[in-house]
Amino acid sequence: MTDMNTRALDRELKRGAAELLILSLLDARPRHGYELSKLINTRSGGQITFHIDSLYPLLYRLEERGWIKGSWVEKPDERRRRFYKVTPKGRRVLAQQRKTWAAFVDAVQRVTGDEHA
Amino acid sequence: MPDWTQHVRPRLSGLRLSPTREAEIVEELSQHLEDRYRELIAGGATPDEATQLAIADFSEGNYLARHMAPLRQAHTPAPITAGAPGGHLFSDLWQDLRYAARGLFRSPGFTLVSVLSLALAVGVTTGIFGIFEAAFLNAVSARNIGQLRHIEPGDSAVSYPYYQYLSAANNPAILGLAAYTQSRLSFRAGDDVESVTGDIVSPNFFSVLGVTPSIGRGFSIDEQQPEREPQVVIVSHTFWKRKYGANPDILGKAINLNRESFTVVGVLPKDYRSIHGYGMAPDIYVPFNRQLVGDLDEPSLGTLQLIARVQDGVSISQLKSSLGTIVQGWRQLYPTDRRYSDKVEVYPLTGIEKMRRDGVPVELTVFLALLILIAVLVLLIACANVAGLLVAQGMNRTREIAVRLALGAARSRLIRQLLTESALLAFLGVCVGVIFYLAMATMVANVQIRASVPFELHLHLDRRLLYLCIGLVTITTLLSGLVPALRTSRDRWRLGSNQIGDEAHQRAWFRRALVAGQFALAFVLLISATLFLRGLAKNSHADPGFDVQHLITAEITLDKSSYSSIRAEQYFERAIVEMRRLPGVRSVSGVTVVPLGLERWAMSMDAGEHKVQLVYATRVTPGYFGTMKIPLLRGRDFQADDRANGAPVAIVNETVAKTYFNNNALDSLAYLPIPLSPFKIIGVVRDSKYGSLGEEPMPAIYLPVSQQDRTLTLAVSTDSAPAGTQTAVRKLLASLDPRVPIKIQLMQERLDGALLPSKIASFLLSGIGALGLLLATIGIYGVMAYSVARRTAEIGIRMALGATRIQVLRLILKDATKLVCIGIVVGSILALFVVQALAVALPAGMKVVDPLSFATIGGILAIVALMAAFVPAWKGSQLDPNIALRSE
């Protein structure tokens, strides 16, 4: 594999994984951007961090694709916040991505597992 | 708390976000930073540290913009400042269109007047073009008409054997060869016998044309044999409707033609345009048949016209040369047949060449050219109107345009925007105009003129017309939109500049010139219409030179197969004798060419030392002049034995006697080419009209009826009103031989028919003239209303300084009067030229420049214009000076 192809794979993997993470977290309930970044950071044990300048463009991209939908929610004595939820289309994409991801991880494990067998 | 927006907003500046979206993103990201900040503070950080750490969440380099850049929302088009340079052709166009549509919707009065003006003009233009196209350019229904050609081998109509010979030659250049001839047949339904026109055709006629009947089928090839039974017929849509009430069960029905039974096998499509062109619409079509065409097998008797479908890629000269060889073959077969030369003529089914060959009269061509010219004039008036209204609108929008220019709109973009508005108007106008056209087409299609051959015109909405409409949209857009667009966008950005008084006047000169121009054009149109109306009046009262009130004409056609020349002569003699016995009949005689009909017989003549280029001729029976009440001035009438006694004799009219024989015509000789032989002149009769009521006295010669004549019209003169005698005449002729086709008409009806073209011309011109006047009136109303609106402040000042209402009224009307006067003067000068050109289509000896008409039309125009101007002028004079002064 050439260096360029490795980088392309790396980028695609990251992008695919990022989309999967966001959709999975929103599948449970609607959340706002800061909450999403905190959750990812905490649950990954600090392994995965989304910076502000990559998280929001990602959210906007998913929104433009119609996978998630953001809406402003106002609560008393608080500034309004933009909450995102998964759309039915996003849910279908999520199911598909979960399958693909599981198959991918499985394949990787089988490849890497053989080395140690 | 830091102002987070300051940290977010600059990072978005490189993107083309819509302001709303940008505000949302700034808010959302600021919220994120604030959350982070609070969390850090709660974790024990100092405010400065917390601020630094929160902002550190942004990566180095503007990643936010880079990640956002591929998103759609980062490319929202700039907000609409109408006229601002956008640089996107289609989105700009869409924006212009929406803007224009909103503008038109906002001023419904302006839109309605403009669209209707254009629609009327477009309706007139397309209508006239449609008629021209239906009657002349595309007058024949056929598939792939470019392949079809008229063929005249031997430079003549051909006989049936000749046609068979050509067909059998199997010329590879020709895909199909069909023949047809026109005939008059007697159609019998119950006791009614009616003379109808029919085309007798080769069975492949419709397949060569590529026309399929709308009901039933075309003729089949086995119907080729002229003696085949049962005989079949295809009828026209009009005939089917007229005689059978459009009964769908017509197929298989028997109809009686010339006493033979024919089975109906098909009905032609409603919009079928016959091979003859010019709207001629024969009633029925039958395959060649010995009963219907006498002497069908006589090789030298040519009555058939040929059409050929020519192989693609074969040039006219190739076709001519290939036919030339075949034609020579015929001459070898029939060396004595001198009728056909070796020449082969080939020409298209429609168009100028065909019109030239058919001898379409020059008057008709001039008249049609004139109509097209008029249509263009009306269109110009309508465009001027719309241009005027647009200029007025543009001036009202001076401030709007000034603001837009100040905000950075490019001038070219503004011009485009204004042109889009006029294009939208033009488009709407043309669409409504086409609706008018379609309504007119339906109307015209239902008009059938029952002349000696029925006429109908089928107007189509075809490709040519579509091109015309596209052309009209473009022309009207440019004519009505370009000048206003250029004017309004030029130096008009002095914000809030108020123009009063003379300055406004100068700016409005263009509109005023347009209105004056409209009146000039309306004047020309109305003068032309009056001229035709005067011509019509002159014709209606013209003395044809014979008795019209008490005459019945009965056209009788005997066919050669049943009537030998002796039998035909006997038939006519008996008919005349028996008809004279009918009560109320004063006298009866026969004539071959009835005056003022569609048929003419003209030839050249040698009269003494003179060669007469064109003399109208007709054959008459003894007593004809008495029946027609044409006075015999000198000499004697024909006698029964004139024909038998060798030496041919003739009677001439006064014009011939005066012009060519110095009033000494009696016993002189006239040489006619039929065959070339001398005729002794035995009498001189008074001049009467021959071809048309409007004609100058024409040379005419009368010859005795010959034995060869099988078509003769009996002129029946009655003591009282002739209508009552018509039935008796019909019954008598039916009792003599019911299968003989007869066409009975009052002379008065023929006269009405002769007046029809002038009536149509007058009607059309009056209608178009009235339309022109209406449009010009709208124009002057518009310009005056606008002028009053512009001069409100001026009026206020004048009234504040002591002007009375009457003075204000006079001031405004003076303006209108000036415009109308200029229009009338210019119109008169133009009209002087136009009427000279029209003279060709008018009755001879008519004074074309008639001061009375000029004065009347001028008066009418002035009154109408002042009435239209009075309304806004009155409103202006009623203004309250205080309000008027505040208006600026």
Contacts between the chains, C-beta under 8 A, distances in Angstrom:
chain1	res1	chain2	res2	distance
A	32	B	31	7.8
A	33	B	28	6.5
A	33	B	31	7.9
A	33	B	32	5.5
A	34	B	31	7.2
A	34	B	32	4.8
A	34	B	35	4.2
A	34	B	36	7.0
A	37	B	32	7.7
A	51	B	57	5.6
A	51	B	58	7.1
A	51	B	59	5.5
A	51	B	63	7.3
A	52	B	29	6.3
A	52	B	32	5.7
A	52	B	33	7.2
A	52	B	57	4.5
A	52	B	58	6.0
A	52	B	64	7.5
A	53	B	11	7.6
A	53	B	57	7.8
A	53	B	58	5.4
A	53	B	59	5.6
A	53	B	62	7.9
A	53	B	63	4.1
A	53	B	64	3.8
A	53	B	67	6.3
A	54	B	59	7.7
A	54	B	63	6.6
A	54	B	67	5.8
A	56	B	25	7.2
A	56	B	28	6.9
A	56	B	29	6.2
A	56	B	32	7.6
A	56	B	64	7.4
A	57	B	64	6.9
A	57	B	67	3.4
A	57	B	68	4.9
A	57	B	71	6.8
A	58	B	67	7.5
A	60	B	25	7.9
A	60	B	68	7.0
A	60	B	71	5.6
A	60	B	73	6.7
A	61	B	70	7.7
A	61	B	71	6.0
A	64	B	71	5.9
A	64	B	72	5.6
A	64	B	73	6.8
A	79	B	31	6.3
A	79	B	34	7.9
A	81	B	31	6.2
A	82	B	24	7.6
A	82	B	28	5.0
A	82	B	31	7.8
